[in-house]
Amino acid sequence: MTENSARFSVIQIDEVTMPEITGYHAHVYFDADTVGVARQVCEDAARLFSVEMGRVHERNVGPHPRWSCQLTFAPDAFDQVIPWLMLNRQGLTIFTHPETGQHLEDHRDRAIWMGEMLELNLSIFDKMGA
C-alpha cells in the first residue's frame, strides 16, 4: 500500500443511498423580448426528442424567478436532451433538475444551470411539506 492509497477509500455504489430518478424537468427561462426564441427552442426539443413541452408561462410560476416553459423527459433521454440544450439554448438560461419526489433537494441541491444561475423561491416547498 502506498502512502496515497492509505488516505483514500473506495465507496462501493451499493453503499451509497441514491433516490430513484424518475424523470427530469428542464425549465427554459425567458422574458418579453425572448419569448419567441424560448418557444422555438422548446418546440424543437419536443419535436426532436421524447420531450413533453409544457405551457409557455408569461408569468413566474412555482419557485421560478422568471417566465418559463417546462420540458419533461425520461432518464434515458438525458444524454441526448441535455447536450442538445447546451448547444441550442440561444443564450437563454435553462434550469434542469431530477424528479425523485424530494422536491426541495431536487431544486436546491441537484440542479444543473445553463447560463445565469438565478435564485429560486424555495419557500414554496415549505408549503408543500417537501
C-alpha positions in Angstrom: 0.0 0.0 0.0 1.4 3.4 -1.0 1.2 6.5 1.2 -1.5 8.0 -1.1 -3.7 4.9 -1.2 -3.8 4.7 2.6 -5.6 8.1 2.6 -8.4 7.2 0.2 -11.1 4.7 0.4 -13.3 3.4 -2.4 -17.0 3.7 -1.9 -19.0 0.9 -3.5 -22.0 2.2 -5.4 -24.3 -0.1 -3.4 -23.1 1.6 -0.2 -24.4 5.0 -1.4 -28.1 5.7 -0.8 -29.4 7.2 -4.0 -33.0 8.1 -4.7 -34.5 6.8 -7.9 -34.6 9.4 -10.7 -38.0 9.0 -12.4 -37.5 11.9 -14.9 -36.2 15.4 -15.4 -37.6 18.9 -15.8 -35.7 21.5 -17.9 -37.1 25.0 -17.3 -36.3 27.4 -20.1 -36.4 30.9 -18.8 -37.3 33.9 -20.9 -38.7 37.4 -20.9 -40.9 39.6 -23.1 -38.0 40.1 -25.6 -37.1 36.4 -25.8 -40.5 34.6 -25.6 -40.4 33.7 -29.3 -36.9 32.2 -29.1 -37.8 30.2 -26.0 -41.0 28.9 -27.7 -38.9 27.8 -30.7 -36.2 26.1 -28.5 -38.9 24.2 -26.6 -40.9 23.2 -29.7 -37.7 22.0 -31.4 -36.8 19.9 -28.3 -40.3 18.4 -28.2 -40.1 17.6 -31.9 -36.6 16.1 -31.9 -36.8 14.0 -28.7 -39.2 12.2 -26.4 -39.8 15.5 -24.5 -43.1 16.8 -23.3 -43.4 20.6 -23.7 -45.4 22.4 -21.0 -47.2 25.7 -21.3 -45.2 28.8 -22.1 -45.9 30.8 -18.9 -45.6 34.5 -19.4 -45.5 34.9 -15.6 -43.5 33.5 -12.7 -44.7 30.0 -11.7 -43.8 28.0 -8.7 -40.2 28.6 -7.5 -39.1 30.1 -10.8 -37.9 33.7 -10.8 -38.6 34.3 -14.5 -41.2 33.3 -17.1 -40.6 29.8 -18.2 -41.5 26.7 -20.2 -41.0 23.3 -18.8 -39.7 20.4 -20.8 -40.2 16.9 -19.2 -38.2 13.9 -20.2 -37.3 10.4 -19.1 -33.9 9.5 -17.6 -33.0 7.6 -20.8 -33.3 10.8 -22.8 -30.9 12.8 -20.6 -27.8 12.0 -22.7 -29.5 13.4 -25.8 -31.6 16.3 -24.5 -29.1 18.0 -22.2 -26.2 18.2 -24.8 -28.7 19.5 -27.4 -30.0 22.2 -25.0 -26.4 23.1 -24.2 -25.7 23.7 -27.9 -29.1 25.2 -28.8 -30.3 27.3 -25.9 -29.8 30.5 -27.9 -28.5 32.4 -24.9 -31.4 31.5 -22.7 -31.0 30.4 -19.1 -32.1 26.8 -18.5 -32.6 25.2 -15.1 -32.7 21.4 -15.1 -33.4 19.2 -12.1 -34.2 15.5 -11.5 -37.5 14.2 -10.3 -37.0 12.0 -7.2 -40.0 13.0 -5.1 -37.7 15.1 -2.9 -38.7 18.4 -4.4 -36.6 20.8 -2.2 -33.4 18.8 -2.7 -34.1 18.3 -6.4 -34.4 22.0 -6.9 -31.8 23.2 -4.4 -29.0 20.6 -4.4 -29.3 18.5 -7.6 -29.8 21.1 -10.3 -27.8 21.9 -13.5 -27.8 25.5 -14.7 -27.0 26.6 -18.2 -26.5 30.3 -18.4 -27.1 32.6 -15.5 -27.7 31.0 -12.0 -30.8 32.6 -10.6 -32.2 32.5 -7.1 -35.3 30.2 -6.8 -38.1 30.9 -4.4 -37.6 27.7 -2.4 -40.1 28.8 0.3 -42.8 27.3 -1.9 -41.6 23.8 -0.8 -42.3 24.7 2.8 -45.9 25.0 1.9 -45.8 21.7 0.1 -44.3 19.9 3.0 -41.3 18.9 0.9 
